[in-house]
Amino acid sequence: MSKLRKRIVATIAIMSTLLIPGQIFSETSVQFNQGSQYEQGTYDSTTEQPTIYNWNRNSQYKSIDRNPYIKWKFSPIDTYFRSPVVIGKDGTVYAGAYNKPLFYALNSDGTEKWSYSGKSGEYFRYDAAPAIAADGTIYVGSSYGLHAINPDGSRKWYIDFNGRTNGVSLDSDGNIYVLHANTLYSLDATGVVKWSKTLYSSQSVSSVPSISKDGNIYVAEASGIEAFNKQGSRLWLFSVGAYEGYGSPTIGEDGTIYLGLGNGTQIGYMYAINPDGTQKWKLTVESKIDAPPTVDKEGTLYFGLTYAKKFYAVNPDGTVKWSISTPNFYMNTGPILDSISNIYFTSASNWDTTLHAITSSGANLWDITITGTQYGANVPPAIAKDGTIYIASGQGIIAIGGEIDQPFDFCQIFNSLKQKVDSGLSTPEEITQARSEVDILKAKIQELENKVIEAENKN
């Protein structure tokens, strides 16, 4: 064997990570992480996705590559949904109804686990995303106030704000930050209000605060962003005038804050703002941007336009990387990325919702349209550890399955096998399993060895 071939084979044996269509050779325990740019709040890190906002929306799980299908729908009679879905550590799916005062917990097979009743006439909006705390408490805003729900579905506490209350963000001390009308509230974990601050704009806002790794709290309002510290002191205000903005701030790995604004169907802007509140750059697009962008590991921003049937990828310097057309007008929610940076997002017409899957270069992987789902695009997707995608819509809570190319992690399989062998193989079943794993590793090395030989022969 040549030195080149030996070097390549050795490197592959140590570092190889391949994609094996439709197979999972091993499952590792991965904890939820908000991203290094966010303060790590007291979310339940053992859950699959405990929040929609206040994280980088880069899932640790691989999702669907092809052939999507509806696995199940949870559709109570005369009930539709507009609340985002979050996923608990046992695969429990949580979402609230939009036309009834009911908040649901579902098993991963779509059967009801429990339901929680709010006040008469209450409902759960798209901007009232649930969040799961480390002790299992589920916090969810509603059209009237803020609910804290125990893991068994019983009420822990409730604050009546007498009006629309958005989703919450949690800091590292367990404090809760939530917006009601044009006021930011800080509460402790028992629901006691620590302080409140009226925002610069008098208009009600629909955003959820984002908390940076430095502990700064960024709040999107109708005409810009305000920054506060944890004691409630205003740090700065970035105001751009009489535009509309309904998204939540996104924080990049370098601390840059991103927010989309605009003027209805006429024009839109994506702003990049430095941590000191000064403008870094501004990109003009064809219509307003209601949803927060998602930033990948390379710093590329991904977002859709609310009315212009376009989805954008933007470089960290504010230049357009690419854009694609979508069949539907409304894109009111931010995308989510899976573990290899495939992008999943929704668009909608009046009654139909399309869930899209594209690569980081904008190439289409697949899409699936769900009919009769008014308001569906207002709900961002959530990715479970088995790759299932959950969305909520006029038809109910929907689980989307499909074929998934799971990562084949050579190092993980090798190290796991070595640990088992070193500990001793004491049963025929253990020996058979170990032999199977050895054969898998040998086959992959041989496959790559053959490719190296082929390359050598050509040269």
Secondary structure, DSSP 8 states (H G I E B T S, - for coil): --HHHHHHHHHHHHH-EEEEET-------------TTB---SB-TTSSB--SSSS--B-SS----EEEEEEEEE--TT--B-S--EE-TTS-EEEEBSSSSEEEEE-TTS-EEEEEE-STT----TT---EEBTTS-EEEE-SSEEEEE-TTS-EEEEEE-SS-EEEEEE-TTS-EEEEETTEEEEE-TTS-EEEEEE-SS-S------EEBTTS-EEEEETTEEEEE-TTS-EEEEEE--S-B--S--EE-TTS-EEEEEEETTTEEEEEEE-TTS-EEEEEEESS---S--EE-TT--EEEE-SSSSEEEEE-TTS-EEEEEE-SSSB--S--EE-TT--EEEEEE-SS-EEEEEE-TTS-EEEEEEESS-TTGGGS--EE-TTS-EEEEETTEEEEEEEE-EEEEEHHHHHHHHHHHHHH---SHHHHHHHHHHHHHHHHHHHHHHHHHHHHHHH-
